[in-house]
Amino acid sequence: MIITRQKDFSVILELLKNKKNIFLVGCGECATTCKTGGEPEILAIKKKLEDAGKKVTGWVMPESSCVSAKIKAAMAKNRAALSQSDAVLVFACGAGTQCFKENDRLGLDVFSGNDTLFAALVDSQGNFKEVCSSCGDCVLDLTEGICPVTRCAKGLLNGPCGGQKDGKCETDRTKDCAWILIYKIKQEKKRIGDLKKINKTRDHKKSLKPHFLSIQG
């Protein structure tokens, strides 16, 4: 799940200050779940733009805005409206905005209505929790499924720092120390000996950007 936050409307208006005819794009997956780019949010922003004197030429809700095939299908169905537009405002993650831009053949100005925050899991209460940094050098098999790169404020790979207190992180006493959580699981599973092994330094080359992965054999 990619977590986004909708930009303040004043910021959106500034982005569109020289634009009159606007086409809106939402996302049927992550942005819908985050309530930053689902149908209700698109309809709400449409009204705000119209009240501000803009003309909304149309809007579309692709099943997934970061998949080229889905974006192309949406664009094909709305080509007439797009051809009458000065700009496109995308309420998806950064990947969704760039996916639209990459597949646009009309040379439109494409703006993002959302700020992309992080990748997360959705817990049983519906909260968004950042648990993975997509670092490319996963250690979850060594740390009982808890990522210290992300969930430790310092990204430590070999146990907690001296600042943890009562199992809480020194940077935020409301947050659990990742390494204390790892220790407790190791203890329950009688694997404390694992913690005597020194984890090697993370290979930062694996997190160099931008990534590219071909699906071709």
C-alpha positions as CSV (number, residue, x, y, z in Angstrom):
1,M,0.0,0.0,0.0
2,I,1.4,3.4,-1.0
3,I,0.3,6.1,1.4
4,T,-0.5,9.5,0.1
5,R,-1.7,12.8,1.5
6,Q,-3.8,15.2,-0.6
7,K,-2.1,18.6,-1.1
8,D,-3.8,21.7,0.4
9,F,-6.3,23.1,-2.0
10,S,-4.4,26.5,-2.0
11,V,-1.3,24.6,-3.3
12,I,-3.3,22.9,-6.0
13,L,-4.7,26.3,-7.1
14,E,-1.2,27.7,-7.3
15,L,-0.1,24.7,-9.5
16,L,-3.1,25.5,-11.8
17,K,-2.9,29.2,-11.7
18,N,-2.3,29.5,-15.5
19,K,-4.7,26.6,-16.4
20,K,-8.4,26.8,-17.2
21,N,-9.5,23.4,-18.4
22,I,-8.6,20.6,-16.0
23,F,-8.9,16.8,-16.3
24,L,-8.9,14.8,-13.1
25,V,-7.4,11.3,-12.6
26,G,-8.0,9.2,-9.4
27,C,-6.8,5.7,-8.5
28,G,-8.9,2.7,-7.6
29,E,-6.4,1.1,-5.3
30,C,-4.1,2.9,-2.8
31,A,-5.4,6.4,-3.1
32,T,-9.0,5.1,-2.8
33,T,-8.0,3.3,0.5
34,C,-6.2,6.4,1.7
35,K,-9.2,8.6,0.8
36,T,-6.9,10.9,-1.2
37,G,-8.0,9.9,-4.8
38,G,-11.1,7.8,-4.7
39,E,-14.4,8.8,-6.4
40,P,-15.7,10.8,-3.4
41,E,-12.4,12.8,-3.3
42,I,-12.4,13.4,-7.0
43,L,-16.0,14.6,-7.0
44,A,-15.1,16.9,-4.0
45,I,-12.1,18.4,-5.7
46,K,-14.1,18.8,-9.0
47,K,-16.6,21.0,-7.1
48,K,-13.9,23.0,-5.5
49,L,-12.2,23.7,-8.8
50,E,-15.4,24.7,-10.4
51,D,-16.2,27.0,-7.5
52,A,-12.8,28.5,-8.1
53,G,-13.6,29.3,-11.7
54,K,-11.9,26.3,-13.3
55,K,-13.6,24.0,-15.9
56,V,-13.3,20.3,-15.2
57,T,-13.4,18.7,-18.6
58,G,-13.8,15.2,-17.2
59,W,-12.5,12.7,-14.7
60,V,-11.6,9.0,-14.6
61,M,-10.9,6.4,-12.0
62,P,-8.4,3.8,-13.3
63,E,-8.4,0.5,-11.4
64,S,-4.7,1.1,-10.8
65,S,-3.0,4.4,-11.9
66,C,0.6,3.0,-11.8
67,V,-0.1,0.3,-14.4
68,S,0.4,1.5,-18.0
69,A,-2.3,-0.7,-19.5
70,K,-4.9,0.7,-17.1
71,I,-3.9,4.3,-17.7
72,K,-3.9,3.8,-21.5
73,A,-7.4,2.3,-21.4
74,A,-8.6,5.2,-19.3
75,M,-7.0,7.7,-21.6
76,A,-8.5,6.1,-24.7
77,K,-12.0,6.3,-23.3
78,N,-11.5,10.0,-22.4
79,R,-9.4,11.2,-25.4
80,A,-12.0,13.9,-26.4
81,A,-12.1,15.4,-22.9
82,L,-8.3,15.2,-22.6
83,S,-7.8,17.0,-26.0
84,Q,-9.9,19.9,-24.6
85,S,-7.8,20.1,-21.4
86,D,-4.9,22.4,-20.5
87,A,-3.7,20.2,-17.7
88,V,-4.2,16.9,-15.9
89,L,-4.4,16.7,-12.1
90,V,-3.6,13.2,-10.8
91,F,-4.7,12.1,-7.3
92,A,-2.5,9.0,-7.0
93,C,1.0,8.3,-5.8
94,G,4.0,9.7,-7.5
95,A,4.3,6.5,-9.6
96,G,0.7,7.0,-10.8
97,T,1.3,10.6,-11.8
98,Q,4.5,9.6,-13.7
99,C,2.7,6.7,-15.3
100,F,0.1,9.0,-16.7
101,K,2.8,11.4,-17.9
102,E,4.8,8.6,-19.6
103,N,1.7,7.4,-21.5
104,D,0.4,10.9,-22.5
105,R,0.7,11.5,-26.2
106,L,-1.0,14.9,-26.2
107,G,1.8,16.7,-24.5
108,L,-0.4,17.9,-21.6
109,D,0.9,19.4,-18.4
110,V,0.5,16.8,-15.7
111,F,0.4,17.8,-12.0
112,S,0.2,15.7,-8.8
113,G,-2.6,16.5,-6.4
114,N,-1.1,14.2,-3.7
115,D,2.1,14.0,-1.8
116,T,3.5,10.5,-1.6
117,L,4.5,9.5,1.9
118,F,5.5,5.9,2.3
119,A,4.8,2.2,1.7
120,A,2.8,0.6,4.5
121,L,0.8,-2.3,5.7
122,V,-2.8,-1.7,6.9
123,D,-3.3,-3.1,10.4
124,S,-6.5,-4.6,11.8
125,Q,-7.7,-1.2,12.9
126,G,-7.2,0.3,9.5
127,N,-4.1,2.3,10.4
128,F,-1.2,2.7,8.0
129,K,2.1,1.5,9.3
130,E,5.4,2.0,7.6
131,V,7.3,-1.3,8.0
132,C,9.5,-1.6,4.9
133,S,12.0,0.8,3.2
134,S,12.4,-1.2,0.0
135,C,16.1,-1.2,0.7
136,G,16.8,-4.2,-1.6
137,D,18.8,-6.0,1.1
138,C,16.2,-7.7,3.2
139,V,17.1,-9.0,6.7
140,L,13.6,-10.2,7.8
141,D,14.7,-13.8,7.8
142,L,17.3,-12.8,10.5
143,T,15.1,-10.5,12.6
144,E,11.9,-12.5,13.0
145,G,9.9,-10.6,10.3
146,I,10.6,-7.2,11.9
147,C,12.5,-4.7,9.8
148,P,15.1,-2.8,11.8
149,V,16.1,-0.7,8.8
150,T,12.6,0.9,8.9
151,R,11.3,0.3,12.4
152,C,14.5,1.4,14.2
153,A,14.9,5.2,14.1
154,K,18.6,4.7,13.6
155,G,18.3,1.7,11.2
156,L,20.6,-0.4,13.5
157,L,21.3,-4.0,12.4
158,N,22.9,-5.4,15.5
159,G,20.7,-4.7,18.5
160,P,19.3,-1.7,20.2
161,C,21.1,1.5,21.0
162,G,21.7,2.7,24.6
163,G,18.7,5.1,24.4
164,Q,15.9,2.5,24.6
165,K,14.0,2.5,27.8
166,D,11.4,0.1,29.0
167,G,11.2,-1.2,25.4
168,K,10.5,2.2,23.9
169,C,12.6,4.2,21.4
170,E,14.5,7.2,22.7
171,T,13.3,9.3,19.7
172,D,9.6,8.7,20.6
173,R,8.7,7.0,23.9
174,T,5.3,6.0,22.4
175,K,7.0,3.7,19.9
176,D,8.3,0.3,20.5
177,C,12.0,-0.3,20.1
178,A,12.3,-2.7,17.1
179,W,15.2,-4.6,18.6
180,I,13.4,-5.2,21.9
181,L,10.5,-6.7,19.9
182,I,12.9,-8.9,18.0
183,Y,14.6,-9.9,21.3
184,K,11.2,-10.9,22.8
185,I,10.3,-13.1,19.8
186,K,13.8,-14.7,19.9
187,Q,13.3,-15.4,23.6
188,E,9.9,-17.0,23.1
189,K,11.3,-19.2,20.3
190,K,14.4,-20.0,22.3
191,R,16.6,-18.4,19.6
192,I,18.5,-15.9,21.8
193,G,21.7,-17.4,20.5
194,D,21.0,-15.9,17.1
195,L,21.6,-12.4,18.6
196,K,25.3,-13.3,19.1
197,K,25.8,-13.4,15.4
198,I,26.9,-10.1,13.9
199,N,24.8,-9.0,10.9
200,K,27.0,-7.7,8.1
201,T,26.8,-4.1,7.0
202,R,23.9,-3.4,4.7
203,D,24.7,-3.3,1.0
204,H,23.6,0.3,0.2
205,K,24.3,-0.3,-3.5
206,K,21.1,-2.4,-3.6
207,S,19.1,0.7,-2.7
208,L,20.6,3.0,-5.4
209,K,17.9,4.6,-7.4
210,P,16.2,4.5,-9.8
211,H,15.4,0.8,-9.8
212,F,14.4,-1.2,-13.0
213,L,13.3,-4.8,-13.2
214,S,12.5,-6.4,-16.5
215,I,9.8,-9.1,-16.6
216,Q,11.3,-10.6,-19.7
217,G,13.0,-14.0,-19.4
